[in-house]
Amino acid sequence: MVFFSHVKTMVGFVLAFLISVPSMVAYAANLYQDVDITWGNGRGKILNNGQLLTLSLDTASGSGFQSKNQYLYGKIDMQIKLVPGNSAGTVTAYYLRSEGSSWDEIDFEFLGNLSGDPYIVHTNVYTQGKGSREQQFYLWFDPTADFHTYSFLWNPAHVVFYVDGRPIREFKNLEGAGVDYPKKQPMRLYSSLWNADDWATRGGLVKTDWSQAPFTASFRNLRVNGCVWSNGASSCNSGSSDKTWLSQQLDATNQKMLKWVQKNYMIYNYCTDIKRFPQGLPLECTVPTKSS
């Protein structure tokens, strides 16, 4: 497969990036304080004195959790270890979403696959209830062997998706060109593990093997630097907490990383799918932009 053909030739570049990227800030999250398990009838569990959360899926149900707080902009990191083995048909979702029928949403979805085949990282951005902005990626590591950090940066300038501190996707604020941007609706963090074998793996051709159930994904080290939204007011309007993320852009090093990931590991980009959009690509795909 194309994915595996990259491995040997890309190892040197991966190591270079590992060395050049600063270590993540130490985590001190207690999941009992930060999230609520909202569905699954016991299939979601918080363990180890609040340091670990697991979601499970079986033939009866999946499971999920959500953050206690809502945010209007934030930098959110969480470490996730995905379902191992034959995970075909399963989806582990990790996303921000507002409420209502014209919602905003920023998505990571991890699409399971047959043993030995790579996971697909499916990303999307919804504004005012409209999505169809999918970009998909392979990863340069096995996401089931250990925990890896998946992050959102959401500020007034752009939304950036990160994997282990490396940007993989940027959605810029192009309101000046007429493109909607998520900026008015506070969003909550959600995660779920569920069965989607009607579409998740090879377009639904590969079904969930329930003999492998229960399927389990693990989560830890949630870190949120964000503007907490409560009673119609933002916490960022007061206090002296660190808000550097609120104006954070992609520097030259991160722009190179973004281009490297997209060149070598992006497998689908809605902005190049002319057959899907015969009347013309979405506006944000055609607006000339300056580098961040």
Disulfide bonds with the S-S distance in Angstrom:
Cys227-Cys236 1.96
Cys271-Cys285 1.94
